Amino acid sequence: MNPTAAAPVADAQRHDVLDALRGLALFGVLLVNLRDFSLYSLLPADGRAALPTAAWDRVLDVVMAAFVDVKSATLFAMLFGVGFALQMQRAADDPSAARRYLRRLLLLLIIGIAHAWLLWWGDILRYYAALGLLLLPLGHASPRRLALIGLAVALFALPLLRPLIPPLLPAVVPAAEAADAAYAAFSGADAGAAFAANVDYDLRMRIANWSLAFFVLGRLLLGAALGFAGVLQEPQRHRQFWRRLLAVCLPLGALLTTFVLLRDHGLLFADGWWTGKAARNVSSIARSASSIALALAYMALVVLAWQTRARRVLGAFAPVGRMALTHYLGQSLLGVSLFYGAGLGLGPRYGLVGTVFAAVAVFALQTWLSRWWLQRFRFGPAEWVWRSLTYGRRQPLRRTAPATLASNAA
């Protein structure tokens, strides 16, 4: 392959099922992140109980914990790992591929830091960029080895490192006090105060949530294993794999999720021997395993359904997935504008019920915009900037003729 001819993947080379999975994962991420955008997550327990939607919020909280919360982030991270594998496969004969991949991740790191410090403290792109560097030396490992390493990191890193890492970290303001200060700044009308509080809260949360790095790394490796195995590129050839994966992961994920929910709500092993260190580690492993199992089950369900008439419905998510970076950043901009005091100031007054309605409305808008945009342009705006900088030259953006999106084909 001629390095000077390297270019982003053409439309005909795209895997629409991957784009649909990204779109679905992005909707789940939006549902979860709106807790933070709306400032609901910063409210103390008595503040949540005082909301008029409190009864419904408690129900939604359990439903989202069971089906959405960590599962959507897990699926999103695994799909980034799949994307890495696809890039390495396409550039197998290109000596400049590694250098271009490093540049791509450096740019993503810059985007993530700007997103976190200028807009919203909860950015995840930084982790994808920094930890994506670790995927490069593992790019020649077998899919089985990548999967085993990914599972080991995802399941056992936190129990093993919990006694070692926290003592090495600087002390931070107690969680309740930091949340109160952030809520006051974000709900106020002073944009400057909100900006300063955002940076401060982000730094505190990076220290408090140190284990997030291992959460992301394990899932990136699992996604890379799937990508190198080729089971997503040619799903029809690997239908039996997806059926077996679904048969194992769906009941396992359901069982582990039920265990975790009962444990979290004090309905299972609330006292006695289950309160010790060993029990805490078992709960941590079960929690991580449940999210991975259900995320894989969701993936298998979509891949299998894609090979049926349901593809027409699932295809609606593919355009959103093709513009995932643009929409991820756009969701933060819309969320902050709607709920922060410097914007419309809606705040958490409508509880989780309000965030669900907001998620549906925002995602419906993004779905329509995606179709409109991609019929006229080859990339989303953020994707176009990212790719142009990655390849060191301006990529053609406008289509020469209106496109018909392939994801709607039966």
Protein Blocks (a to p, Z undefined) as FASTA:
>chain_A
ZZklgccddfklpcfklmmmmmmmmmmmmmmmmmmmnommmpcfklmmmpmklmmmmmmm
mmmmmmmmmmmmmmmmmmmmmmmmmmmmmmmmgmklmmmmmmmmmmmmmmmmmmmmmmom
kbcklmmmmmmmmmmmmmmpcfklmmmmmmmmmmmmmmmmmmmmmmmpccdddfklmmmm
mmmmmmpmblklmmmmmmmmmmmmmmmmmmmmmmmmmmmmmmmmmmmnopmmmmmlmmmm
mmmmmmmmmmmmmmmmmmmmmmmnopgokghjllmmklmmmmmmmmmmmmmmmmmmmmmm
mmmmmmmmklmmmmmmmmmmmmmmmmmmmmmmmmmmmmmmklnonmjmnommlmmmmmmm
mmmmmmmmmmmmmmmbmbdfklmmmmmmmnopacdfbdfbdcddfklpZZ
